[in-house]
Amino acid sequence: MRRKQVPGKDGSRYVPFEERTGESSVVYFTRDLSEEGLKKVYDRVGSVLTGKVAVKLHTGEAEGPNILPRPWVKELLASRLPEAVIVETNTYYEGSRYTTEEHRRTLEINGWTFCPVDITDSEGVTTLPVVGGKWFEEMHVGKSLPDYDSLLVLTHFKGHTMGGFGGSNKNIGIGCADGRIGKKEIHTALGSDNMWSIAEEELMERISESTKATVDHFAPHVCFINIMRNMSVDCDCAGPEAEPVVTPDVGLLASLDVLAVDNACIDLLYHLPDGGGKELIRRVETRHGLRQLSCMKELGMGNDRYVLIDVDNDDAVITAAEAVKDVRPGWRPDRYNVFWGRNKRG
C-alpha cells in the first residue's frame, strides 16, 4: 500500500528567472499572430514529428469565442502536416462534449471540419505509465492515443478556472486523459461526492503527472506551440460564458520542452507593461497554478530556464521583458475575427 502523499507548496509564488537554476532549453518567439506566424514557429520545432502525427488542441465548447482560429490550423496542417489528425477526449463534466455524439456535433459547430478528428476515448481507454509519480503509477488516456507516432501540442494559452492557467501542460494533462476515468483520477478525491474535490497544489501535481505519461510516451517526437491570444481568465471549456478578455495579445512561442514553453508564457505575463497581465496573474496565483511549473521541474520534464529566440529579429536572444516591452492593454496585433477568421478593418 502506498503511503499517504502530501502536496507541495508555494503554488502561488512566482519564481523570477534569475532565481532559477539548472540547464536551459530553447524557446522561439514571434509577435506575428497569424497563419504565417504559426508556420514560422512550427518550422523551428516540427522536424521531430515523424510517421502518423496527432495534433492535440482544445477544440472548445460550442461557439466558444476564444478558441484557436480554425483558418490558422487549417493552413498549418495543409502546408506542413497534410496527413495529421486532431486528437481530443470527451469531457468529465456534462456539456457539449460530454458524449462522443455531442462532441461530434460541437466539432461541426466550431468549424473543426477540415481534417479528421479522433475522439480517442470514444472506443475505450488504455494506460500509460507515470515514471516517478507521486499520485499515479499510470494514467488512463484515450484508447487510440498510442496509435500515433508523434504529437504536436498546439495550445491556446489562457487562464483556467481551477488550474490557474492552461498551457501545454494542461492541454495534455487534462486533454489526453479520458473523460470518465483519467479525468476523474485527476479531479476527484477517492470516495468524494464532489467531482472537483482536488484543487490547488495537488491538482497541479496530478495534471503534471498525467502530462508526463503522454510526453514520455511520444518523446522525442513531441513539440509544443503556445498561442498567447484572446487570453480570458477562463478556459475554452467555459464556452460563451468565458470572462471577457482584458489581457493583451502577446504572440506565439514554440519549444521542444513543455516546461520551458509554459514558463516562458508565464514570464511574459509577469513582464507585461502597465499591469497588462494582472487579471490573468491573479487567476494563476489564487488557484496556486504556478505549482504546475515547479512540479514539472521536479519530475524532470524540462527546464525552467530557457534562451528566448526572437524569430522576428534575426534570431536575437532577448529577455521576457524585451519581448513584451511594446505591448499595451487592448493591443490586438492580429486584428482577427475570433470565430470565423475574417479580417476586421475599420
C-alpha positions as CSV (number, residue, x, y, z in Angstrom):
1,M,0.0,0.0,0.0
2,R,1.4,3.4,-1.0
3,R,1.9,5.8,1.8
4,K,-0.3,8.9,2.1
5,Q,1.1,11.6,-0.2
6,V,1.3,15.3,0.7
7,P,1.1,18.1,-1.9
8,G,3.9,20.5,-2.5
9,K,3.7,24.2,-1.5
10,D,4.2,27.6,-3.0
11,G,1.9,27.3,-5.9
12,S,1.1,31.0,-5.6
13,R,4.7,32.2,-5.6
14,Y,6.3,33.4,-8.8
15,V,10.0,32.5,-9.1
16,P,11.8,35.2,-11.1
17,F,14.1,33.9,-13.9
18,E,17.3,35.0,-12.1
19,E,16.4,32.8,-9.1
20,R,16.2,29.6,-11.2
21,T,19.0,27.1,-11.6
22,G,19.9,24.3,-13.9
23,E,20.2,23.9,-17.7
24,S,18.4,25.9,-20.3
25,S,16.2,25.0,-23.2
26,V,15.4,27.0,-26.4
27,V,12.1,28.8,-26.8
28,Y,11.2,30.5,-30.1
29,F,9.1,33.7,-30.0
30,T,7.2,35.7,-32.6
31,R,4.8,38.6,-32.3
32,D,3.2,37.6,-35.6
33,L,-0.2,36.3,-34.6
34,S,-1.3,34.9,-38.0
35,E,-1.2,31.8,-40.2
36,E,2.3,32.8,-41.3
37,G,3.5,33.4,-37.7
38,L,2.2,29.9,-36.7
39,K,4.0,28.3,-39.6
40,K,7.1,30.3,-38.8
41,V,7.4,28.9,-35.3
42,Y,6.3,25.4,-36.3
43,D,9.2,25.2,-38.7
44,R,11.6,25.7,-35.8
45,V,10.4,22.7,-33.9
46,G,8.3,20.5,-36.2
47,S,11.2,18.4,-37.6
48,V,10.9,16.0,-34.7
49,L,7.4,14.9,-35.9
50,T,7.5,11.6,-37.9
51,G,5.1,8.9,-39.0
52,K,1.5,9.3,-38.0
53,V,1.1,12.7,-36.4
54,A,-1.5,13.6,-33.8
55,V,-2.3,17.3,-33.1
56,K,-3.6,17.9,-29.6
57,L,-5.5,21.2,-29.3
58,H,-8.6,22.4,-27.4
59,T,-11.5,22.4,-29.8
60,G,-13.7,24.1,-27.3
61,E,-17.3,24.1,-26.1
62,A,-19.9,25.1,-28.7
63,E,-19.4,28.7,-30.1
64,G,-16.6,29.5,-27.6
65,P,-15.4,33.0,-28.5
66,N,-11.7,32.5,-27.8
67,I,-10.6,29.2,-29.3
68,L,-7.8,29.0,-31.9
69,P,-8.7,30.4,-35.3
70,R,-9.6,27.5,-37.5
71,P,-8.1,29.1,-40.6
72,W,-4.7,29.2,-38.9
73,V,-4.8,25.5,-38.0
74,K,-6.2,24.5,-41.4
75,E,-3.4,26.3,-43.2
76,L,-0.7,24.8,-40.9
77,L,-1.9,21.3,-41.5
78,A,-2.5,21.8,-45.2
79,S,1.0,23.2,-45.7
80,R,3.0,21.2,-43.2
81,L,1.1,18.2,-41.9
82,P,-1.5,17.1,-44.5
83,E,-2.0,13.7,-43.0
84,A,-2.2,14.8,-39.4
85,V,-5.2,14.1,-37.2
86,I,-6.6,16.3,-34.4
87,V,-7.0,14.3,-31.2
88,E,-9.4,15.0,-28.4
89,T,-11.2,13.3,-25.5
90,N,-14.7,13.7,-24.1
91,T,-15.2,15.9,-21.0
92,Y,-15.7,14.8,-17.4
93,Y,-18.4,17.4,-16.9
94,E,-21.8,17.3,-18.7
95,G,-21.6,19.8,-21.5
96,S,-21.5,20.0,-25.3
97,R,-18.6,17.5,-25.5
98,Y,-19.7,15.0,-22.8
99,T,-20.6,12.2,-25.1
100,T,-19.0,11.3,-28.4
101,E,-22.2,12.1,-30.3
102,E,-22.5,15.5,-28.6
103,H,-18.8,16.1,-29.1
104,R,-19.1,15.4,-32.9
105,R,-21.9,18.0,-33.2
106,T,-19.8,20.6,-31.3
107,L,-16.8,20.0,-33.6
108,E,-19.0,20.8,-36.6
109,I,-20.4,23.9,-34.9
110,N,-16.9,25.2,-34.1
111,G,-15.6,24.6,-37.6
112,W,-13.2,21.6,-37.0
113,T,-14.3,20.0,-40.2
114,F,-11.2,20.4,-42.4
115,C,-9.3,17.3,-41.2
116,P,-10.0,14.1,-39.3
117,V,-10.7,14.5,-35.5
118,D,-10.1,11.4,-33.4
119,I,-12.0,11.4,-30.1
120,T,-9.5,9.0,-28.7
121,D,-11.7,7.7,-25.8
122,S,-14.8,7.0,-28.0
123,E,-13.9,3.3,-28.0
124,G,-12.5,3.0,-24.5
125,V,-9.3,3.6,-22.6
126,T,-5.7,2.4,-22.2
127,T,-3.0,3.3,-19.7
128,L,0.4,4.9,-20.0
129,P,3.0,4.6,-17.2
130,V,3.8,7.6,-15.0
131,V,7.5,7.3,-14.1
132,G,8.4,8.8,-10.8
133,G,4.9,10.0,-10.0
134,K,3.7,10.9,-6.5
135,W,-0.1,10.3,-7.2
136,F,-0.1,7.9,-10.1
137,E,1.7,4.9,-11.4
138,E,-0.2,5.1,-14.6
139,M,-2.7,7.4,-16.3
140,H,-5.8,6.4,-18.2
141,V,-5.9,8.0,-21.7
142,G,-8.0,7.6,-24.8
143,K,-7.6,4.1,-26.3
144,S,-6.4,5.3,-29.7
145,L,-3.8,7.8,-28.5
146,P,-0.9,5.3,-28.7
147,D,-1.8,4.6,-32.3
148,Y,0.2,7.7,-33.3
149,D,3.9,8.1,-33.7
150,S,4.3,11.8,-32.9
151,L,2.5,14.6,-31.1
152,L,2.2,18.3,-31.9
153,V,0.8,20.1,-28.8
154,L,-0.9,23.2,-30.2
155,T,-2.2,25.2,-27.3
156,H,-4.3,28.3,-26.7
157,F,-2.6,29.7,-23.7
158,K,-5.2,31.3,-21.3
159,G,-6.5,31.1,-17.8
160,H,-8.3,28.2,-16.2
161,T,-10.9,28.1,-13.5
162,M,-9.1,25.5,-11.4
163,G,-5.7,25.2,-12.9
164,G,-5.0,28.9,-12.9
165,F,-3.6,28.8,-16.4
166,G,-4.0,26.4,-19.3
167,G,-0.7,26.0,-21.3
168,S,0.8,22.9,-22.9
169,N,0.8,21.1,-19.6
170,K,-2.9,21.4,-19.0
171,N,-3.7,20.8,-22.7
172,I,-2.1,17.4,-22.4
173,G,-2.6,16.5,-18.8
174,I,-6.3,17.1,-18.8
175,G,-6.9,16.9,-22.6
176,C,-5.4,13.4,-23.2
177,A,-6.9,11.8,-20.0
178,D,-10.1,10.1,-20.9
179,G,-13.4,11.6,-19.9
180,R,-14.6,9.0,-17.4
181,I,-11.6,7.5,-15.6
182,G,-8.5,9.6,-16.2
183,K,-10.1,13.0,-15.6
184,K,-11.8,11.6,-12.5
185,E,-8.4,10.4,-11.2
186,I,-7.1,13.9,-11.6
187,H,-10.1,15.9,-10.3
188,T,-11.9,13.8,-7.7
189,A,-10.7,12.5,-4.3
190,L,-11.3,8.9,-3.7
191,G,-14.7,8.4,-2.1
192,S,-15.8,12.1,-2.6
193,D,-19.1,13.1,-4.0
194,N,-17.6,16.4,-5.1
195,M,-16.2,15.8,-8.6
196,W,-14.0,18.9,-8.2
197,S,-12.7,18.0,-4.8
198,I,-9.0,18.1,-5.7
199,A,-7.6,21.6,-6.1
200,E,-4.6,23.9,-5.8
201,E,-1.2,22.2,-5.5
202,E,-2.4,18.6,-5.5
203,L,-4.4,19.3,-8.7
204,M,-1.4,20.9,-10.4
205,E,0.7,17.8,-9.5
206,R,-1.8,15.4,-10.8
207,I,-2.2,17.3,-14.1
208,S,1.6,17.4,-14.5
209,E,2.0,13.6,-13.8
210,S,-0.7,12.9,-16.4
211,T,1.2,15.1,-18.9
212,K,4.4,13.3,-18.1
213,A,2.8,10.0,-19.1
214,T,1.9,11.3,-22.5
215,V,5.1,13.2,-23.2
216,D,7.3,10.3,-22.1
217,H,5.3,8.0,-24.5
218,F,5.9,10.2,-27.5
219,A,9.4,11.6,-26.7
220,P,11.4,12.6,-28.6
221,H,8.7,13.0,-31.3
222,V,6.8,15.7,-29.5
223,C,6.8,19.5,-29.7
224,F,4.9,22.4,-28.2
225,I,3.4,25.7,-29.5
226,N,1.6,28.1,-27.2
227,I,-0.5,30.8,-28.7
228,M,-0.9,33.9,-26.4
229,R,-4.0,35.4,-27.9
230,N,-7.6,36.1,-26.6
231,M,-6.4,35.1,-23.1
232,S,-9.5,35.1,-20.9
233,V,-9.0,34.1,-17.3
234,D,-11.4,31.2,-18.2
235,C,-10.6,28.2,-20.2
236,D,-12.2,27.4,-23.6
237,C,-14.3,24.8,-21.8
238,A,-16.3,27.8,-20.5
239,G,-17.6,28.4,-24.0
240,P,-19.6,31.6,-24.5
241,E,-19.7,32.1,-20.7
242,A,-16.0,32.8,-20.5
243,E,-15.0,36.1,-18.8
244,P,-14.2,38.9,-21.3
245,V,-10.6,39.2,-22.5
246,V,-8.7,42.0,-20.8
247,T,-5.1,40.7,-21.2
248,P,-3.4,42.0,-24.3
249,D,-2.3,39.6,-27.0
250,V,1.4,38.7,-26.9
251,G,2.5,36.3,-29.6
252,L,3.4,32.6,-30.3
253,L,6.0,30.5,-28.5
254,A,7.4,27.1,-29.6
255,S,9.8,24.7,-28.0
256,L,10.7,21.0,-27.6
257,D,10.4,21.5,-23.8
258,V,7.0,21.6,-22.2
259,L,8.2,23.3,-19.0
260,A,10.2,25.9,-20.8
261,V,7.4,27.0,-23.1
262,D,4.8,27.2,-20.3
263,N,7.3,29.0,-18.1
264,A,8.2,31.5,-20.8
265,C,4.5,32.3,-21.2
266,I,4.1,32.9,-17.5
267,D,7.2,35.1,-17.6
268,L,5.8,37.2,-20.4
269,L,2.6,37.8,-18.4
270,Y,4.6,39.0,-15.4
271,H,6.6,41.4,-17.5
272,L,3.7,42.9,-19.5
273,P,3.9,46.7,-19.2
274,D,1.3,48.8,-17.3
275,G,0.0,45.8,-15.4
276,G,-1.4,44.3,-18.5
277,G,-1.2,40.8,-17.1
278,K,-2.6,41.5,-13.7
279,E,-6.0,39.8,-14.1
280,L,-4.6,36.6,-15.5
281,I,-1.8,36.6,-12.9
282,R,-4.4,36.9,-10.2
283,R,-6.2,33.9,-11.6
284,V,-2.9,31.9,-11.7
285,E,-1.9,32.8,-8.2
286,T,-5.2,32.4,-6.5
287,R,-5.5,28.9,-7.9
288,H,-1.9,28.1,-7.0
289,G,-1.3,27.3,-10.6
290,L,2.5,28.0,-10.5
291,R,2.8,24.6,-8.9
292,Q,2.4,23.2,-12.4
293,L,5.9,24.7,-13.2
294,S,7.8,23.6,-10.1
295,C,6.2,20.1,-10.3
296,M,7.2,19.6,-13.9
297,K,10.8,20.5,-12.9
298,E,10.8,18.1,-10.0
299,L,9.5,15.4,-12.4
300,G,12.4,16.0,-14.8
301,M,10.0,17.1,-17.6
302,G,12.2,20.0,-18.7
303,N,13.9,23.2,-17.8
304,D,12.5,26.4,-16.2
305,R,15.4,28.3,-17.7
306,Y,15.5,29.0,-21.4
307,V,17.0,31.0,-24.2
308,L,14.3,33.1,-25.8
309,I,14.9,33.5,-29.6
310,D,13.2,36.4,-31.3
311,V,12.4,35.0,-34.8
312,D,11.1,38.4,-35.9
313,N,14.6,40.0,-35.4
314,D,17.2,37.7,-36.9
315,D,17.0,35.2,-34.0
316,A,18.2,37.7,-31.4
317,V,18.4,36.4,-27.9
318,I,16.0,38.5,-25.8
319,T,14.5,38.6,-22.3
320,A,10.9,38.3,-21.4
321,A,10.7,42.0,-20.6
322,E,12.2,42.9,-24.0
323,A,9.7,40.6,-25.8
324,V,6.7,42.4,-24.4
325,K,8.1,46.0,-23.9
326,D,5.8,47.4,-26.7
327,V,2.6,45.6,-25.7
328,R,-0.1,47.7,-24.3
329,P,-3.6,46.9,-22.8
330,G,-6.1,46.4,-25.5
331,W,-3.5,45.6,-28.2
332,R,-4.8,43.1,-30.7
333,P,-2.0,42.7,-33.3
334,D,-3.7,40.1,-35.4
335,R,-7.0,42.0,-35.8
336,Y,-8.7,38.7,-36.5
337,N,-12.3,37.8,-36.1
338,V,-12.4,35.3,-33.3
339,F,-14.9,32.8,-34.6
340,W,-14.9,32.9,-38.4
341,G,-11.5,34.1,-39.1
342,R,-12.5,37.1,-41.2
343,N,-10.2,40.1,-41.3
344,K,-11.5,43.1,-39.4
345,R,-11.0,46.5,-40.9
346,G,-12.1,50.0,-39.9
